[in-house]
Amino acid sequence: MTKKTRRLFLATTVVMALATDTALACPVCFRVEESATTDGVRAAVVVLVGVTAVVLGAFARFIVGFAKRERNQ
């Protein structure tokens, strides 16, 4: 890690640690009445994050496999 990258990482970590709950809340979930719509939006967010994680994991696995094959040749 370069010095500039470390500083950026440290600054981001400090900002995230000091941010209030209001700053971290999404506009859909903050101060919203509990209803079927809210539950649906939360379920949709979980599904979208899950799909994104699976796609990124598969891509990472592909890259690692590709690197292993290259190293073995």
KANOR-V837349 format. One line per field, one symbol per residue. phi: phi as a letter, one per 20 degrees, with the letter a starting at -180 (. if undefined). psi: psi as a letter, one per 40 degrees, with the letter a starting at -180 (. if undefined). burial: + if it has 9 or more other C-alpha atoms within 8 Angstrom, else -. A space follows every 10 residues. Layout:
# KANOR-V837349
phi->???
psi->???
burial->???
This chain:
# KANOR-V837349
phi->.effffffff fffffffeff fffeffffee ldffbfffff ffffffffff ffffffffff ffffffffff ffe
psi->hidddddddd dddddddeii dddeiiddeh fiihiddddd dddddddddd dddddddddd dddddddddd dd.
burial->-----+---- ---------- ---------- -------++- +--------- ---------- ---------- ---
